[in-house]
Amino acid sequence: MRKTLWRLVAVSFAVTLIAAACGGDDDGAAEAPAEEPGTAAAEPAEAPTETVTIEYWLWDGNQQPYYEQCAADFEAANPTIDVEIVQFGWGDYWTNVTAGFASASGPDVFTDHLARYPEFVASGVLVPLNDFVARDGVDTGAYFPGLAELWVDDNGNRYGLPKDFDTIALVMNSDVIAEAGVTAEDFAAAQWNPDDGGTFQQLIMQLSIDANGNRGDSGDFDSGNVEIYGLGLEGNFGAFGQTTFSAFAGSTGFSFLDVNPFGDSANYDDPRLAATIDWFARMIDEGYAVPIEDVESLGGTTVFQNGSAAVMADGSWKIGTYLGADTPFPVEFAPVPVGPSGSRASMFNGLADSINQNSEHQEEAWQWVKYMASAACQDIIGESAVVFPAIPSSADLAVASHEVNGVDVSAFTVHVDEGTTFLFPITDSASQIEALVGPAMQEILRGQADAADRLAQVADEVDAILGS
């Protein structure tokens, strides 16, 4: 990505954050906060006389080798600190993290998520970083504007330093779309609406093939005997649908919360959301999208990689997965379609590393967190191109790395280039919302409930949780 684009990223995301920020907080996004709450600056710990081992957990196995390299460099510069890296799959990861908190154990440092950290803060299990940041003079303006502020709660306490960001795009089976006479450019020009699906649905129908070789736009298509579904689903939707429905709902102008972050009410009764989910349910029923049962039993990525789906929305953190050996065919990327609002939309998420309050080595844990948030480590991550780092110059390395390998990732960066990102919903009730909305989504996708009625019901329940 050219430097001009990254400047546009900064402007567009800053505008998005200010528009969504609770309480009208308009701290300069390109500068470190003027004042960090907390007690007096943390005093540096005495130099340990023997080696201390800190445990670091992450969920993305694709990133682990590069954080191992960061750890090796860190250990060379800090010979009295060893870093042990442990990786769990997404589901097991959060089970083990929360179990560690409950048993006063767990990792010293772990990769944190915007959907999780507010609840951890409410439980008092994270170490505020304010004093460490102030003591060591960490420049929180070194990251893309707004990313650092996402990890500051409504009391002004910081619980993470940014490490990366992500957006959503379409991944396509190049062989399947070529055989159908469809191109990535066709998808880039596609428009979508929840009524008839627009030109996007026409492309999906064209890519759907039944067991007799009939395509979805043929009158002979057998929706009960499908061999290749035009549209894959990365996951089973859940409450926020980051890689499934969020981009489509967002393109209608829908937003999850009245104010993000830390809103007082949700918008699950918005007719635009109901229409979006109803469209997905129709696509499944008519044989153009993978049944939710297959997604649940196999996983959306596996369904795509085994050739059963032609096109699927997914996150930028999975680029390496689709370019890797486990995908037995060439792939291309295209932006999600333009929606009724007149623009595309992508949920914008950023990860950070947090320190466990149970850690007996919080000073050493902080040194590791600080290092991962520095250009020294983020350059390694950028050169690997496994994700887009939070530091602009490191993100440039990721884009350049893809370009050298002939991979066009502009389908992901177009959102920040055009200012069409919206924030992942940040609330301290995410798990409760998920427990209510997730099952409702599955009922709708299985044809067991009407979208508008069922979502209106959960909207009242979610608002009761949020206190409105």
C-alpha positions, -999 to +999 in steps of 0.1 A: +000+000+000+013+035-009+020+059+019-009+081+006-033+053+013-022+049+048-027+086+054-062+082+041-066+053+066-056+076+094-081+102+084-110+079+077-106+058+109-102+090+130-135+103+116-152+069+123-140+068+158-150+104+167-184+098+152-189+066+173-170+076+205-190+077+237-193+111+254-178+130+225-142+123+235-122+141+208-086+136+220-062+141+191-060+106+176-025+111+163-012+121+197-008+103+230-035+111+255-026+142+275-032+125+308-035+088+317-054+081+349-038+061+376-015+064+405+020+078+403+041+064+375+052+028+381+086+024+396+110+002+376+114-032+392+148-042+406+168-061+380+162-098+386+191-120+397+178-150+378+159-157+347+121-151+348+098-170+325+066-153+313+039-172+295+022-156+264-009-170+248-024-164+214-050-181+192-037-177+157-013-205+148-004-186+116+011-158+136+030-180+162+062-185+142+067-147+138+060-140+175+086-167+182+110-146+163+100-115+182+105-134+214+140-146+204+150-110+196+134-098+229+152-124+249+185-115+233+180-079+245+166-090+278+187-120+289+169-124+323+134-128+307+123-159+288+091-160+268+071-192+265+044-190+238+013-211+239-013-214+211-049-226+214-076-226+188-102-198+191-128-217+211-104-234+235-084-202+238-112-182+256-122-212+276-087-215+290-082-178+295-114-174+315-106-206+335-072-192+343-087-160+356-111-180+378-083-201+393-060-172+398-036-186+372-034-184+334-009-166+312+011-136+322+002-119+288-024-128+263-038-116+230-070-097+238-101-089+217-124-059+217-154-082+223-138-096+255-118-070+273-146-048+287-160-078+306-125-087+318-121-051+330-154-053+349-142-085+365-109-068+376-087-094+360-065-071+338-036-048+348-041-012+339-011+000+318-014+037+324+015+040+348+038+018+327+030+039+296+037+071+314+068+059+331+084+046+299+071+074+276+053+051+252+040+071+223+004+059+217+002+081+187+026+058+168-004+036+158-031+043+133-053+071+147-079+058+171-065+023+176-049+030+209-080+047+223-101+015+217-082+000+246-091+028+271-122+021+291-148+047+301-129+054+333-097+063+313-077+032+321-057+016+294-056-022+291-037-028+258-013-015+232-024-021+196-008-049+176-028-051+144-061-043+127-084-062+103-111-057+077-134-080+057-134-090+020-145-118-003-122-148-010-129-166-043-120-199-058-103-188-090-109-220-108-147-220-101-153-184-110-132-187-142-152-218-153-184-197-148-170-168-168-170-146-137-141-123-127-129-106-096-137-073-114-174-085-117-175-089-079-157-056-073-185-038-093-213-058-077-241-042-058-263-058-032-296-052-015-316-075+009-347-075-014-334-093-045-297-095-037-288-072-067-261-081-091-242-098-062-269-124-059-269-129-097-232-137-095-237-161-066-265-179-085-243-182-115-216-199-094-240-224-078-240-258-094-262-288-087-251-325-090-264-326-126-243-296-136-271-271-137-262-236-125-283-216-101-295-192-127-310-221-147-346-232-143-334-267-139-313-260-108-320-286-081-317-267-047-319-300-028-289-316-045-261-290-047-225-298-055-210-262-053-227-234-034-221-200-048-219-185-013-200-199+017-204-188+053-173-185+074-191-191+107-225-196+123-233-158+125-236-152+162-245-118+176-221-097+156-213-117+124-179-101+119-171-124+089-206-133+078-234-107+079-218-076+094-205-062+061-239-066+044-259-052+073-234-024+076-239-015+039-275-007+047-266+019+073-273-004+102-253-001+134-253-025+164-253+000+193-268+034+198-233+046+207-201+027+202-182+020+223-202+013+255-237+021+242-268+019+264-291+002+238-287-021+208-305-020+174-314-056+168-349-046+160-337-025+131-357-036+100-325-033+080-308-060+101-339-083+098-340-079+060-303-087+058-306-119+079-337-129+060-318-126+027-292-150+040-319-174+051-335-173+017-301-179+000-297-211+022-332-223+015-329-218-023-296-237-024-273-208-032-256-206+002-240-234+023-265-248+049-258-236+084-256-273+096-226-278+073-209-247+086-214-259+122-202-295+116-172-288+093-164-251+097-168-225+070-131-224+060-131-262+055-162-261+034-145-235+012-112-253+010-128-286+000-143-268-030-179-268-019-183-230-019-172-206-046-171-173-027-170-164+010-165-133+031-136-135+056-111-114+075-077-101+065-061-122+092-070-153+071-052-141+039-023-165+046-047-194+052-062-191+018-028-186+001-013-216+020-009-253+012-042-262+028-061-245+000-057-268-030-067-242-056-057-206-065-077-178-049-084-141-055-099-114-033-126-089-041-143-062-020-177-069-004-204-054-025-218-019-024-250-018-004-282+003-003-263+031+015-243+036-016-210+023-002-193-008+010-189-015+047-165-035+068-163-042+105-130-028+118-113-046+146-080-043+163-062-066+187-039-058+216-020-076+243-031-075+279-015-084+312-032-109+336-037-095+371-027-129+384+008-126+369+036-127+395+059-109+370+040-079+359+071-058+352+086-084+329+051-089+313+050-052+306+084-053+289+071-080+266+038-062+259+058-030+251+081-049+228+053-065+208+037-031+204+070-016+190+082-013+154+109-039+162+083-067+165+056-052+143+081-050+114+086-087+117+049-093+116+045-069+087+072-086+066+055-119+072+023-104+058+003-126+082-018-096+094-018-058+090+002-044+120-010-014+139+020+008+131+016+024+096+052+018+085+049-019+096+016-022+077+034-009+046+057-038+049+028-063+049+013-048+017+047-047+000+052-083+009+020-093-007+028-073-038+061-090-042+043-123-042+018-111-068-011-109-043-035-080-045-049-073-010-066-040-020-100-057-014-092-054+023-076-020+023-103-003+001-125+000+032-100+022+050-091+040+018-127+049+012-136+055+049-162+027+050-152+010+082-173+007+114-161-004+148-166-038+163-193-034+189-176-027+223-196-035+254-191-051+287-221-074+280-208-091+248-210-127+261-246-121+274-256-106+241-240-135+223-259-160+244-292-144+235-287-134+198-266-163+186-294-190+190-319-166+175-298-162+144-295-200+141-333-204+143-338-178+115-312-194+092-328-228+097-362-214+087-375-219+122-383-183+130-392-151+112-363-127+112-382-095+121-402-111+149-373-131+165-349-102+163-374-078+178-378-102+207-341-104+214-337-067+210-359-061+241-338-087+260-305-072+250-316-037+259-326-050+293-290-062+297-276-029+286-297-011+311-320+009+288 
